[in-house]
Amino acid sequence: MRSALVHLVPLVFLAGCAGEPPPPAEAPSPCPPEARTCAPCPAPACPAVALPHAPGPVGVDLGALEAELVGKHGEAARPRIKRGLAQVASLWRAEDGDLGAFVRAQFLAEPAAIDATFARLEGLLEQLEGHLHEMGRALRFPTDTDTGPLFPLDPLLAGYEPAAHLYEDLFQSKIAFVALLNFPLSDLATKSAEGERWSRRRWAEDRLTGRFALRIPGAVAQDIARAGAEGDLYISDYNVWMHHLVSEKGFGAQGAEGRPGAPSVESGERPFPSGLRLISHWNLRDELKANYGDPRGLEKQRMIVQVMERIVTQTIPAAVIDDPRVDWNPFTNEVRPAPAAEIEPSAPNRAPLTTASARPEPFVRYEKLLASFRASRRADPFSPIANSAMKRRFELTREIGEDRVRGLFLSILGSKTIPKVAAEIERRLGRKLGPQDLWYAGFKPRGGKTEAELDAITRKRYPDAKAFSADIPRILVELGFPKDHARTIADKIAVDPSRGAGHAMEPRRRGDKARLRTRIEKDGMNYKGYNIAVHELGHNVEQVLSLYDVDHTLLAGVPNNAFTEALAFTFQARDLELLGLSKPTAESERDRVLGELWSAWEIAGVALVETDVWHWLYEHPEATAEELGKAAVTIAKRYWNQYYAPLLGSPDSALLAIYSHAISTPLYLPDYPLGHLIAFQIEEHVRKQGKLGPEFERMAKYGSVLPDLWMKHATGEPISAGPLLRAAEKALGGKP
């Protein structure tokens, strides 16, 4: 996963939502009827919290001002004058002063002046955004990286966002209004209709004014950043010590409170090895995947599923979270102090444990989500162009409407091909599928190695972050990048051990480096960490190419996070090849296609659950954390029962709500199924062309334009689920 990205509108990603006056009564719901799992989604209700004042009407005769400027600059300038006045007036406030005096002084009519002003703004914004981003990264370094114990100060530092007031200051200084007065700001409909005919400069102008489409006060942005940092830190510290999951047989003799003198757990009743500490949900999911083929694999997988269910429903005992001094039976929910001989030496330094309570975590998971919602909602009155968190994320940040995204996901969930893939998995496993098979890993080649053997290989090769960093040039050459350019790219990437599962952090000015973070245990990088590292490396390479090699820094990046996820998937899919363990064959190609569809099916439901949870939040803005938690579980169960239970059983499972992104990076999850669809189209194109490297470079440096325009440049066609579904049918022996 890449880190939270400030993209077209720098505060859109942080804010997560926005509002405008309620739509007319006949306005359609953003949720198609066939996809609804909650009541109709109204416009956001009035906030109960005190909010800064939103901009009001400008007391200026814009028609007279337009006529005056046209008289000065000529009739040919009228369209620009009219557009610029409207853009400025929509965000001007009384305290900004005399609008007429401002536009008379700052409207540019001469092409040379327009070009020079554009170049000045582009260069200065790169420096401002880039350096403030570096400051924020430094403040978050202790909480983001596993480089020492956390101090009480560190969460406060992580919650401080140096850039929070940047755009407020740019409005107050009138710099933002200079851009809005002289360059065009377009909505999604206009870009969709006209963008294919735009020049690169015109796209860069759109990305310039897009930064000022919203005027969110710095105090509001700071609250949003603080809530996000707290949610991220909560997830980063959410670990389960797997050796202390104990089966019911071995647990029953001692009971919930660990009575003195009771017999110890019998040998073999702790399915997981000592020292295995897994973060939720990423490592739990990856451990589940790793246990296919293990003699006790099904037992372990079912135990992991039960742990996940406990986390989602908030019935997990608080005492077992990141504490190996407590043994836990996730099926009966009994806990007891662990025998001293079973406690790992690396146990966190905590207060002495005298007893173990089964008291559940008190809806902390949903308190963090609720805090993000409430902070984001404070930004609602300051967006004249989006009326909900979902619309803001889909239309401003992703630039793909929610209805279209839902349609793509539902075409996967309801595909007649999915039951055929499920039948193929059943054939391979020789049993009926269960909820654990949501993450079936049998389509992925493992080079003939077990998870333990893969761990041994990666630990030896990458004992620390420096070793992986030193190997990046070789990795890039193996992927087809020219040797000299591979070294140049590698020099712009720094590798750090991650406190959480891992992420990539982009540079935002030329001269800075991308950051790769992955989890590295004390004995080296295990295969899970390596697999994540290769994924994050894909992000980093895209980040470097789309900044350093793009023609306008205002176009740095890719259209949205789904695209960087897609490009990262192309790296991750080659992780075993990079270890020298696997080469593509006809059978592996068939499995690759089926695995991509199964993964897209899995995450599509997850994404729709999160989106519907946010719709529910807007319908119930005064909800408590407990009410939110119960609603999230209900929504997850509805999607499960409709699309997953017919194939995986376990009616009323809440498993689709387990993803930690929903807490650490809200509303990010739809980028993953989109990323799978985009990645498949990219991969199909790359395989026709040959090596990954040259095509990856060509695509990445095209920069941040409209998603379908980027896709047409990259692969020749817009985003679609069709290529993946057709390829899967062909792989299953059906019609291509």
C-alpha positions in Angstrom: 0.0 0.0 0.0 1.2 3.5 -0.7 1.0 6.1 2.0 -1.8 8.6 2.0 -1.5 10.6 -1.1 -2.4 14.3 -1.4 -3.3 14.3 -5.1 -5.3 16.7 -7.2 -6.8 18.6 -4.3 -4.1 18.3 -1.6 -6.6 18.1 1.3 -9.2 15.8 -0.4 -7.5 12.6 0.7 -7.0 13.9 4.2 -10.5 15.3 4.5 -12.2 12.2 3.1 -15.5 14.0 2.5 -17.1 17.2 1.6 -20.5 18.8 1.3 -22.6 21.1 -0.8 -26.3 22.2 -0.5 -28.6 19.2 -0.5 -29.5 18.0 -4.0 -33.1 18.3 -5.3 -35.5 15.7 -4.1 -35.4 13.9 -7.3 -31.6 13.5 -7.3 -30.6 9.9 -7.5 -29.1 8.1 -4.6 -25.3 7.4 -5.1 -26.0 3.8 -4.3 -27.7 1.8 -7.1 -30.8 0.0 -5.9 -29.4 -3.5 -6.7 -26.3 -2.7 -4.5 -27.9 -1.1 -1.5 -27.4 -2.7 1.9 -28.6 0.3 3.8 -31.3 3.0 3.7 -31.1 5.6 0.9 -28.2 8.0 1.3 -29.3 11.5 1.9 -27.1 14.6 1.7 -25.1 15.1 4.9 -27.1 16.3 7.8 -26.1 19.5 9.6 -23.1 18.9 11.8 -23.7 19.0 15.5 -20.2 20.4 16.2 -19.2 24.0 15.8 -17.7 24.7 12.5 -15.8 27.6 10.9 -18.0 29.7 8.6 -18.2 28.5 5.0 -17.8 31.0 2.2 -20.9 33.1 1.5 -22.1 35.0 -1.6 -19.8 37.7 -2.9 -21.4 41.2 -2.7 -20.0 42.3 -6.1 -21.7 42.9 -9.4 -19.9 40.2 -11.4 -21.6 41.2 -14.6 -20.4 44.8 -14.4 -16.9 43.7 -13.5 -16.9 41.3 -16.4 -17.9 44.2 -18.8 -15.2 46.4 -17.3 -12.5 43.8 -17.9 -13.7 43.0 -21.4 -13.6 46.7 -22.2 -10.0 46.8 -21.1 -8.7 43.5 -22.6 -11.0 43.0 -25.6 -13.9 40.7 -26.5 -11.5 37.8 -27.2 -10.7 37.7 -23.5 -14.4 37.4 -22.4 -14.5 33.6 -22.0 -11.4 33.6 -19.8 -12.7 36.6 -17.8 -16.1 35.1 -17.2 -14.7 31.8 -16.2 -12.0 33.3 -13.9 -14.5 35.6 -12.1 -16.9 32.7 -11.4 -14.0 30.5 -10.1 -12.8 33.2 -7.8 -16.2 34.3 -6.6 -17.2 30.8 -5.6 -14.5 30.7 -2.9 -14.0 34.4 -2.0 -15.0 35.5 1.5 -15.8 38.9 2.9 -12.6 38.9 4.9 -10.6 38.5 1.6 -11.3 42.2 0.9 -12.1 43.9 -2.4 -12.7 41.3 -5.1 -12.9 43.9 -7.8 -9.6 45.5 -7.0 -8.0 42.0 -6.9 -9.2 40.9 -10.3 -8.3 44.3 -11.9 -4.7 43.9 -10.7 -4.2 40.1 -11.2 -6.1 39.2 -14.4 -3.5 38.3 -17.1 -4.3 38.9 -20.8 -0.9 38.6 -22.5 0.2 35.1 -23.4 3.8 35.7 -22.2 2.6 36.8 -18.8 0.3 33.8 -18.6 3.1 31.4 -19.4 5.5 33.0 -17.0 3.0 33.0 -14.1 2.2 29.3 -14.8 5.9 28.4 -14.7 6.4 30.4 -11.5 3.5 28.7 -9.7 4.5 25.2 -10.9 8.0 25.6 -9.6 7.1 27.1 -6.3 4.3 24.6 -5.5 6.7 21.8 -6.1 9.1 23.3 -3.5 6.4 24.2 -1.0 4.6 20.8 -1.2 7.8 18.9 -1.4 9.5 20.4 1.6 6.4 20.3 3.8 5.9 16.7 2.9 9.5 16.0 4.0 8.8 17.7 7.3 5.7 15.6 7.9 7.6 12.5 7.1 10.2 13.4 9.7 7.5 13.9 12.3 6.0 10.5 11.5 9.3 8.7 11.3 9.2 7.2 14.8 5.7 5.9 14.4 6.1 4.7 10.8 9.4 2.9 11.2 10.6 0.2 13.6 13.7 2.1 14.7 13.2 2.1 18.5 10.7 2.4 21.3 7.9 4.9 21.0 7.8 7.8 23.5 4.6 9.4 24.7 5.5 12.4 22.5 5.7 10.5 19.2 1.9 10.1 18.6 1.6 13.9 19.1 4.3 14.5 16.6 2.7 12.1 14.1 -0.6 13.9 14.5 0.9 17.3 13.6 0.6 18.1 9.9 3.0 20.9 8.7 1.1 21.3 5.5 -2.3 21.7 7.2 -2.3 25.4 6.8 -0.6 25.6 3.4 -3.7 26.0 1.2 -5.4 28.2 3.7 -2.4 30.4 3.6 -2.3 30.4 -0.2 -5.9 31.5 -0.2 -5.4 34.2 2.4 -2.3 35.5 0.5 -4.4 35.5 -2.7 -2.0 33.2 -4.5 -4.7 30.6 -4.9 -7.0 33.2 -6.4 -4.4 34.2 -9.0 -4.4 30.6 -10.2 -8.2 30.4 -10.2 -8.6 33.7 -12.0 -6.2 32.9 -14.8 -6.4 29.1 -15.4 -9.3 26.8 -15.9 -10.9 24.5 -13.3 -13.0 21.7 -14.8 -15.4 19.3 -13.3 -15.3 15.5 -13.9 -18.0 15.7 -16.6 -16.0 18.3 -18.6 -12.7 16.4 -18.3 -14.4 13.2 -19.4 -15.9 14.9 -22.4 -13.0 17.0 -23.5 -9.8 15.7 -21.8 -8.7 13.5 -24.6 -8.2 16.6 -26.8 -6.3 18.6 -24.1 -2.7 19.3 -24.5 -0.2 18.4 -21.7 0.0 22.0 -20.7 -3.8 22.1 -20.4 -3.8 19.1 -18.1 -1.1 20.7 -16.0 -3.3 23.8 -15.7 -6.1 21.6 -14.5 -3.9 20.0 -11.9 -2.8 23.5 -10.8 -6.4 24.8 -10.2 -7.5 21.5 -8.9 -5.3 22.1 -5.8 -7.6 25.0 -5.0 -11.0 23.5 -5.8 -11.7 23.4 -2.1 -11.0 25.9 0.6 -10.6 23.9 3.8 -9.4 25.8 6.9 -6.1 24.7 8.3 -7.6 23.9 11.7 -10.0 21.5 10.1 -7.2 19.9 8.0 -5.1 19.5 11.2 -7.9 17.7 13.0 -8.3 15.4 10.0 -4.5 14.6 10.0 -4.5 14.0 13.7 -7.4 11.6 13.5 -5.8 9.7 10.6 -2.5 9.5 12.5 -4.2 8.1 15.6 -6.0 5.5 13.5 -2.8 4.5 11.7 -0.9 4.2 15.0 -3.7 2.0 16.5 -3.4 -0.4 13.6 0.4 -0.3 13.6 0.4 -1.6 17.2 -2.4 -4.2 16.6 -0.6 -7.5 16.8 -1.5 -11.0 17.7 1.1 -13.4 19.2 0.1 -16.6 17.4 1.9 -19.0 19.7 -0.6 -18.0 22.4 -3.7 -19.1 20.4 -4.6 -22.3 22.2 -7.1 -24.9 21.0 -10.0 -25.8 23.2 -8.7 -29.3 24.1 -5.6 -28.0 25.7 -7.3 -25.0 27.2 -10.2 -26.4 29.0 -8.4 -28.0 31.9 -7.2 -24.6 33.2 -10.2 -22.4 32.6 -10.4 -18.7 31.9 -8.5 -17.3 34.8 -5.5 -19.6 34.9 -6.0 -21.2 38.3 -2.6 -22.0 40.1 -1.6 -25.6 39.9 -3.7 -26.4 36.9 -2.1 -28.6 34.3 -0.2 -27.0 31.5 -1.2 -27.2 27.8 -0.5 -30.5 26.2 2.1 -30.6 23.5 0.7 -29.8 20.1 -2.2 -27.7 21.3 -0.4 -24.5 20.2 -0.6 -24.7 16.4 1.6 -21.8 15.8 5.4 -21.4 16.5 6.8 -19.3 19.3 7.7 -15.7 18.3 5.2 -15.4 15.5 3.8 -11.9 15.9 1.3 -10.9 13.2 -0.2 -7.5 12.5 -3.9 -7.3 11.7 -5.1 -7.8 9.1 -2.3 -8.0 6.6 -0.1 -10.6 8.3 -3.0 -12.6 9.6 -4.3 -12.9 6.1 -0.8 -13.8 4.7 -0.3 -16.4 7.4 -3.6 -17.9 6.4 -2.5 -18.0 2.8 0.8 -19.6 3.8 -0.9 -22.6 5.5 -2.3 -24.3 2.4 -0.5 -27.6 2.2 0.5 -27.6 5.9 -0.7 -30.8 7.6 -2.4 -28.6 10.3 -3.2 -25.9 7.8 -6.9 -26.1 7.9 -6.9 -26.0 11.7 -4.7 -22.9 11.7 -6.7 -21.2 9.0 -10.0 -21.7 10.9 -8.4 -20.3 14.0 -7.2 -17.2 12.1 -10.7 -16.7 10.7 -12.1 -16.8 14.2 -9.5 -14.2 15.3 -10.6 -12.0 12.5 -14.2 -12.4 13.4 -13.5 -11.4 17.0 -11.6 -8.3 15.8 -14.4 -7.1 13.6 -17.2 -7.8 16.1 -15.1 -6.3 18.9 -15.5 -9.4 21.0 -11.7 -9.9 21.1 -10.4 -9.7 24.7 -8.4 -6.5 25.1 -5.8 -8.4 27.1 -4.6 -10.5 24.1 -3.8 -7.6 21.8 0.0 -7.5 21.4 0.7 -9.3 24.6 2.3 -12.7 24.6 1.8 -13.1 28.3 -1.8 -14.1 27.7 -3.1 -17.3 26.2 -6.4 -17.2 24.3 -8.9 -19.7 22.8 -10.5 -17.6 20.1 -13.4 -20.1 19.8 -14.6 -20.0 23.4 -13.0 -16.6 24.1 -11.3 -17.8 27.2 -8.0 -16.3 28.4 -5.4 -17.0 31.0 -1.9 -16.0 31.9 0.6 -17.9 29.7 3.1 -20.2 31.4 6.4 -18.4 31.9 8.2 -20.9 29.8 6.0 -20.1 26.8 6.5 -16.3 26.9 8.8 -15.0 24.2 11.9 -13.0 25.3 10.8 -10.3 22.9 7.6 -9.6 24.7 6.7 -5.9 25.0 7.7 -4.3 28.3 4.4 -4.0 30.1 3.2 -3.7 33.7 3.3 -7.0 35.6 0.4 -9.3 34.8 -1.3 -10.9 37.7 -4.4 -12.2 36.0 -5.9 -12.2 32.5 -9.3 -10.8 31.8 -11.6 -11.8 29.0 -13.2 -8.3 28.9 -13.5 -7.3 25.2 -11.9 -4.4 23.5 -14.5 -1.6 24.0 -15.2 -0.8 20.4 -11.9 1.0 20.0 -11.6 0.0 16.4 -14.8 1.9 15.6 -13.9 4.8 17.8 -11.0 5.4 15.5 -13.1 5.2 12.4 -15.7 7.5 14.0 -13.1 10.0 14.9 -11.9 10.1 11.2 -15.5 10.5 10.0 -16.2 13.4 12.4 -12.9 15.2 11.6 -13.5 14.7 7.9 -17.1 15.9 8.2 -15.9 19.3 9.5 -14.7 20.0 6.0 -18.1 19.5 4.4 -19.2 23.2 4.3 -16.0 24.1 2.5 -16.5 22.1 -0.7 -18.9 23.6 -3.2 -18.4 20.7 -5.6 -19.0 17.4 -3.6 -21.7 16.5 -1.1 -20.3 13.5 0.7 -17.1 11.7 1.6 -17.7 9.2 -1.1 -18.4 11.7 -3.9 -15.3 13.6 -2.8 -13.1 10.5 -2.9 -14.6 9.1 -6.1 -15.0 12.2 -8.2 -12.3 14.5 -7.0 -9.5 12.1 -6.0 -10.2 9.0 -8.1 -12.0 10.9 -10.9 -14.2 7.9 -11.5 -17.8 8.2 -10.3 -19.1 5.9 -7.6 -21.8 4.5 -9.8 -19.3 3.4 -12.4 -17.0 1.9 -9.7 -19.9 0.0 -8.2 -20.9 -1.3 -11.6 -17.3 -2.6 -12.1 -17.3 -4.3 -8.7 -20.8 -5.8 -9.1 -19.9 -7.2 -12.5 -17.2 -9.2 -10.7 -19.3 -10.2 -7.7 -22.2 -11.4 -9.9 -20.1 -13.0 -12.6 -21.1 -16.5 -13.6 -17.4 -17.2 -13.9 -16.8 -17.0 -10.1 -18.7 -20.3 -9.3 -16.6 -22.0 -11.9 -13.4 -20.8 -10.3 -14.7 -21.9 -6.9 -15.4 -25.4 -8.3 -11.8 -25.5 -9.6 -10.5 -24.6 -6.1 -12.7 -27.3 -4.5 -11.3 -29.8 -7.0 -7.8 -28.9 -6.0 -8.4 -28.9 -2.3 -10.6 -32.0 -2.3 -13.1 -30.5 0.1 -15.9 -28.0 0.3 -14.8 -24.4 0.5 -14.9 -22.5 3.8 -14.6 -18.8 4.7 -10.8 -19.1 4.9 -10.8 -19.8 1.2 -11.7 -16.2 0.5 -7.8 -15.9 0.5 -7.1 -19.1 -1.4 -3.4 -19.0 -2.4 -3.1 -22.1 -4.5 -3.1 -20.2 -7.8 0.1 -18.4 -6.8 3.3 -20.4 -7.7 5.6 -20.9 -4.7 8.6 -22.3 -6.6 8.2 -25.7 -5.0 8.9 -24.2 -1.6 7.1 -24.2 1.7 6.6 -20.9 3.6 9.3 -21.9 6.0 11.7 -22.6 3.2 10.9 -19.2 1.6 11.4 -17.5 4.9 14.9 -19.1 5.2 15.8 -17.8 1.7 14.6 -14.3 2.2 16.1 -14.0 5.7 19.5 -15.0 4.4 19.4 -12.7 1.5 17.9 -9.7 3.4 19.0 -9.7 7.0 18.2 -6.0 7.2 16.9 -3.0 5.3 20.4 -2.2 3.9 20.6 -5.5 2.2 17.3 -5.1 0.4 18.3 -1.5 -0.6 21.5 -2.8 -2.0 19.7 -5.3 -4.1 17.3 -2.9 -5.8 19.4 -2.3 -8.9 19.7 -6.0 -9.6 15.9 -6.4 -9.1 15.2 -3.6 -11.6 17.6 -5.1 -14.2 15.9 -8.5 -13.8 12.6 -6.7 -14.5 13.9 -5.3 -17.7 15.1 -1.8 -16.7 18.3 -0.7 -18.4 21.3 -1.1 -16.0 22.2 2.6 -15.9 18.7 3.7 -15.4 18.1 1.0 -12.7 20.9 2.4 -10.7 19.6 6.0 -11.2 16.1 4.9 -10.0 17.5 2.9 -7.0 19.5 5.9 -5.8 16.2 7.8 -5.4 14.7 5.1 -3.1 15.5 4.7 0.7 14.5 1.6 2.6 13.4 1.6 6.3 12.1 -1.1 8.6 8.3 -0.6 9.0 6.6 -0.5 12.4 3.4 -1.6 10.6 2.9 -4.0 7.7 4.6 -1.7 5.2 4.0 1.2 2.9 5.5 3.4 0.2 5.9 7.1 0.6 6.4 9.2 -2.5 8.7 12.2 -2.9 7.0 15.4 -3.9 9.9 17.4 -5.2 12.8 16.6 -7.4 15.8 16.1 -5.2 13.9 14.0 -2.6 13.8 10.3 -2.3 10.9 7.8 -2.2 10.6 5.7 1.0 10.1 2.0 1.0 8.9 0.5 4.4 8.4 -3.2 5.1 8.4 -5.3 8.2 11.8 -6.8 9.1 12.0 -9.1 12.0 15.0 -9.4 14.3 16.2 -12.5 12.4 15.7 -10.8 9.0 13.1 -10.3 6.3 10.7 -13.2 6.1 8.8 -14.0 2.9 5.8 -12.0 3.9 8.0 -9.0 4.4 9.8 -9.6 1.2 6.5 -10.0 -0.8 5.3 -6.7 0.6 8.7 -5.1 -0.1 8.5 -6.0 -3.8 5.0 -4.6 -3.9 6.1 -1.3 -2.3 9.1 -1.2 -4.6 6.7 -1.1 -7.5 5.1 2.0 -5.9 8.5 3.6 -5.4 9.6 3.1 -8.9 6.4 4.6 -10.2 6.8 7.5 -7.8 10.3 8.2 -9.0 9.5 7.9 -12.7 6.3 9.9 -12.5 8.0 12.8 -10.7 11.5 12.9 -12.2 10.6 11.9 -15.8 7.3 13.7 -16.3 7.2 16.9 -18.4 5.3 19.0 -15.8 5.7 18.4 -12.1 2.0 19.4 -11.7 1.3 16.1 -13.5 3.5 14.1 -11.2 2.0 10.8 -10.1 -0.6 8.6 -11.8 -4.4 9.2 -12.0 -5.2 7.8 -8.6 -4.1 5.3 -6.0 -5.7 2.4 -8.0 -3.1 2.9 -10.7 -0.1 2.9 -8.4 -1.5 -0.2 -6.8 -1.9 -1.8 -10.2 1.7 -1.0 -11.2 2.9 -2.3 -7.8 1.0 -5.6 -8.4 3.1 -6.1 -11.6 6.2 -6.1 -9.4 4.7 -8.2 -6.7 3.6 -10.9 -9.2 7.3 -11.5 -10.0 8.6 -11.9 -6.5 9.5 -15.5 -6.9 11.1 -14.9 -10.3 13.3 -12.3 -8.6 14.4 -15.0 -6.1 15.2 -17.3 -9.0 12.5 -19.8 -8.0 9.9 -19.6 -10.7 9.5 -19.0 -14.4 6.2 -18.6 -16.3 4.7 -21.7 -17.9 1.4 -22.3 -19.6 0.0 -23.7 -16.4 1.3 -20.9 -14.3 -0.3 -18.4 -16.8 -3.6 -20.1 -16.4 -3.3 -19.9 -12.6 -2.3 -16.3 -12.8 -5.5 -15.4 -14.5 -7.7 -17.4 -12.1 -5.9 -16.0 -9.1 -6.4 -12.4 -10.3 -10.1 -12.9 -10.7 -10.4 -14.6 -7.3 -8.5 -11.8 -5.7 -10.6 -9.1 -7.4 -13.8 -11.0 -6.2 -12.5 -11.1 -2.7 -11.6 -7.4 -2.4 -14.6 -6.0 -4.4 -16.9 -7.0 -1.6 -14.6 -5.6 1.0 -14.5 -2.2 -0.8 -18.3 -2.1 -1.1 -18.7 -2.8 2.6 -16.4 0.1 3.5 -18.2 2.5 1.1 -21.6 1.5 2.5 -20.3 2.0 6.0 -19.5 5.6 5.1 -22.9 6.1 3.6 -24.4 4.7 6.9 -22.2 7.2 8.9 -23.7 10.1 6.9 -27.2 8.8 7.6 -26.3 8.4 11.3 -23.9 11.2 12.1 -24.6 11.1 15.9 -23.9 7.4 16.1 -21.8 5.9 18.9 -18.8 3.7 18.2 -20.8 0.7 19.3 -23.7 1.5 17.0 -21.2 2.0 14.2 -19.5 -1.3 14.9 -22.8 -3.1 14.8 -23.8 -1.4 11.6 -20.5 -2.3 10.0 -21.0 -6.0 11.0 -24.5 -5.9 9.6 -23.4 -4.5 6.2 -20.6 -7.0 6.0 -22.9 -9.9 6.7 -25.4 -8.7 4.0 -22.7 -8.7 1.3 -21.3 -12.0 2.6 -24.7 -13.7 2.5 -25.5 -12.5 -1.0 -22.2 -13.1 -2.8 -19.9 -15.2 -0.6 -21.9 -17.6 1.5 -23.3 -19.5 -1.5 -19.7 -20.5 -2.3 -17.8 -20.3 1.0 -20.6 -21.2 3.5 -20.7 -19.7 7.1 -23.8 -17.5 6.7 -23.6 -14.2 8.6 -19.8 -14.0 8.6 -18.5 -10.5 9.2 -15.1 -11.3 7.6 -15.4 -8.7 4.9 -15.0 -5.9 7.5 -11.6 -7.1 8.7 -9.4 -4.9 6.5 -7.3 -2.5 8.5 -7.3 0.1 5.8 -10.8 1.0 6.9 -9.3 2.3 10.1 -5.8 3.4 9.1 -6.6 4.9 5.7 -10.3 5.3 5.3 -12.0 5.0 1.9 -8.8 3.6 0.3 -10.1 0.1 -0.2 -11.9 0.6 -3.5 -8.5 1.3 -5.0 -7.5 -2.4 -4.6 -10.2 -4.0 -6.8 -9.8 -1.2 -9.3 -6.1 -1.9 -9.1 -6.6 -5.6 -9.8 -8.6 -4.8 -13.0 -6.1 -2.2 -14.1 -3.1 -4.4 -13.3 -4.6 -7.2 -15.4 -5.0 -5.0 -18.4 -1.4 -3.7 -17.9 0.0 -7.2 -17.5 -1.7 -8.4 -20.6 -0.2 -5.5 -22.6 3.2 -6.0 -21.1 3.3 -9.7 -21.9 2.5 -8.9 -25.5 5.3 -6.4 -25.6 8.0 -8.3 -23.8 9.9 -6.9 -20.8 8.2 -5.1 -18.0 10.7 -2.3 -17.5 10.4 -0.3 -20.7 6.6 -0.5 -20.7 6.5 0.4 -16.9 8.6 3.5 -17.6 6.4 4.6 -20.6 3.2 4.3 -18.6 4.5 5.8 -15.3 5.9 9.0 -16.8 2.6 9.8 -18.6 1.6 11.3 -15.3 -1.6 12.3 -13.7 -4.3 12.6 -16.3 -7.9 11.2 -16.4 -7.9 7.5 -15.6 -9.4 6.3 -18.9 -7.1 8.5 -20.8 -4.1 7.1 -19.0 -5.3 3.6 -19.6 -5.8 4.2 -23.3 -2.3 5.5 -23.5 -1.0 2.5 -21.5 -3.0 -0.4 -23.0 -5.2 0.9 -25.8 -8.5 0.7 -23.9 -10.3 2.2 -20.9 -10.7 0.5 -17.5 -12.9 -2.6 -17.8 -13.6 -5.9 -16.0 -14.2 -7.5 -19.4 -10.6 -8.5 -20.2 -10.2 -10.3 -16.9 -13.5 -12.1 -17.0 -12.9 -13.2 -20.6 -9.4 -14.5 -19.9 -10.7 -16.4 -16.9 -13.4 -18.1 -19.0 -10.7 -19.1 -21.5 -8.5 -20.4 -18.7 -11.3 -22.5 -17.4 -11.9 -24.0 -20.8 -14.9 -22.0 -21.8 -15.2 -19.6 -24.7 -12.6 -16.8 -24.9 
